Amino acid sequence: MSTFTVERLSFQHLPALPNAWQPADYLALLSKLDYENPEAIAPAELKEMTQLALTDLEPAEAAEIVLGYLFPDDLTKGQLDQLAHQLQTEKLWEENPNFALHRGFFNATQLLYEAYNGKFPHPQAVEFKVKITAASPADLALLDHEPAAMLLRLLAPGLADRALLHRLFGDQLAGGAFPEATSILWQLTPSEKTDTSVVYDIISSDYWLEDFKFADTYEATLPAE
């Protein structure tokens, strides 16, 4: 086993994911909404005009258009219709069984929540910086292989035993295959790397990692490869 020191450096809440919606996305949505000549809109006004165009529709219809744009190949017409109605009342980025779609559900709900002044569930993400210090460069290199899964195994000891991550993914945290990890950690950006330490900027849903705000510095282990 390799032992690491885990130190939380910062923690904050985010109402939206950074750079989730780009000007090209707004232009594409406006085209789907049959908005005439969207290219003439100033870039700074694209978000507002997209949201105004969405609110010309019933919420479910607007949700179906946004979901259809985000998931052009993942959902059938029937699924889009069903999910568009569910999106108005359910936190699909937490509750839907398809983890790979969670980030998209979050981004869709965030756009619609703002457009409809709260008629959709309130999305909230968390962002924090965490410093991982290893005993040796070889130990730190363990994070290079499936970094999302490895990091969740290092973050989990900073959560209470009753935390959802422990209850749903106990086997995966213990070392089993963990394909859901990349859909739980939405952003994973390394920085300040030395031979034996690295700082990660992590973004996820508060559903999974809200309680990491209480984490003190602690030690955690990973199985050696």
N, C-alpha and C positions, 0 to 999 in steps of 0.2 A: 504493500500500500504506500502511496505517496501522500504526504501531508502538506497542506497549503494554509496560509493565513489569509483570511478574507476580511477586508475592511471596507465598510460602506463609507463613501466620501460625501455623498449628497443624495437628496431624494426630493422629487417634486411631482405634482400632478399635471397632466396635459389634457386640454379639452379636444385636441386634434393631433394627429401624427404629423411630424415635420415633413413638408414637401409631399404630402399625400396627394394633393390635387395641384396639377400644373396647368399653365395656360392652355396647353394642347388638350388636356382633359375637359376643361370648360368649353372649349371650342367644339369638341366632339359631342358633348352633351347638348349644347345649343343646336347643333345640326340635327341631332335626334329629336329635339323638341320643335323642329321646323322653324327655328328663329331665322329671320331673313338677314343675310349678310353679317354673320357674327364676326367675321374678320375685321370689320370696321370698328369694333368695340376696343377701347383702350385697354391694354393689359391689366391696369389697376382696377378696372371696372368689371372684368370678366366674371369674377366670383359672384358679385352682387347681381349681375344680369342673369347669370345661370340660376341663382336661387329664386329670383323673381319669376323667371320663366317656369320653373318647377312649380311654383305656388299657383300658377294659372290652372294647374291640374288638380284632381283629387289626390290626396296623399298616397293611396295605393297605386294609382297610375304613375305618379312621379317615382315612387319607389321601384316599380317594375322597370322603368326606363333606366334608372341609375344602376340597378342590379344587372340589367341586360348589358349595359356598357361595361361594367366591371368584370362580368363573368360570361363573355360571349360564347364560350365553348363548354362551360362547366354545368350549365343548368338547362333543363328543357323548358318549353313554354309553360307547361303545367307547374313545374317547380317554381319558375319565376313568379307566376301568379300567386301561388300559395305563400312563398316567402315574402312577397311584397306586402301582403296583408299581415303576416306575422311580424314584419319589421316594425310595424306601428306600435306594437305592445310588448314585444319580446326582445331581450338582449341577445340577438343571434350570434354576436361575437363571443358570447359565453356559452350559449345553450345548444347551438347547432352541433350535431355529432361530427360534421366534417370539419376538422380542425384547419385544414388547408384554406378554408374560406373565411376564417374568423377575421383576419385583418381586413379583407374586403368588406365584410359586413360592418366592421367598425367604421371604416371610411365612409360607407354609404350612409350609415345612421348619423354620423357627425354632420355630413352635408345637409341631410334632410332635417335634422334637429334644428340647425340654425335657420334653414329656410322657412320652416313652419313654426318657429318660435316655441319649440318645446312639445309639439304634438307627437314626436317620436321619443323613444327612450334616450336618456342622457348618457352619452358615452364618456368614459374617462379612462385615460391611460396613465401609467406611471413611468417616470424616467429617473434613473439613478446611475451614479458612478460607483464602481466597486473596484478596489485594488486587490489583485491576486498575487500573492508572493509565494514562490516555491523554494524548496530547499536546494534545488540545482537546476541548471538549464534543461537537463533531460526531463525532469519532472514538469517544468513549464511547457515543454513541447507536447505534453499530453493534451493540452488544450487545442492544439492544431488539428487534431482528429475529432470531427464532429463537435465543434466548439459549443454549439447550443446545448447539446446533451450534457457535455462535461460541465458547463457553467451551471446548469440547473442542479446538477449533483452537488456543486459547491455552494450554491445559494440556498438549497433546501435546509441545511442545518441551521440557517439563520431564521427559519420560520418555526412556528409552534408545531408540535407533533400532530395537532388536529387540523393543520392547514390543508386546504383542498389538494394542493400538489402532492402531499404525502398520502392522502387518502385515495387519490385516483391513480397515482403513478408510483406506488411503493416499489414494485418490482423493477421498473425502469430506472428509478433513482438508485437502486442497488446495483445496477450495472447491466440490466437487460437492454435489448434494442429499444430505442426511444425515438421513433420517427416523428412523434408529435412535437418534439422539442423546438424545431425550427418554426413551428406555428404558434408556439407559446411566447418565445422571445422574438418580437417583431423587428427589433433593431439591435445589432450587436456590433459595436464599433470599438476596436482596440486602439489604444494610444499609450504614450509614455512607456514604451516597452524597454526593459533592460534584459540582461541575461537571465534574471530570476524573478522578474515581476512584470506585470502589465495592468493597465487600467482599462476597464471596459465601460462604455456608455451603453446602457441597456434600456430599451423601451418595451413595455409589455402592457397587457390589460391589468387594471387594478384587481380584477377577478382572481388573478393568480398571485400577484406579488405585492399587494397593498401592504401587507404586514411586514415586508422587509424594511419598512421605515423604522421599525423598532430594533433592528439588528445591531448588536454591538460587534466589535472585532472578535473573531472566533477562528478556530482551526477546523478544517474539514479534510476529508481524505478522498482520494480516487484510487481505484485499483490500477496497479502498474500493468502496462501492456506487455 
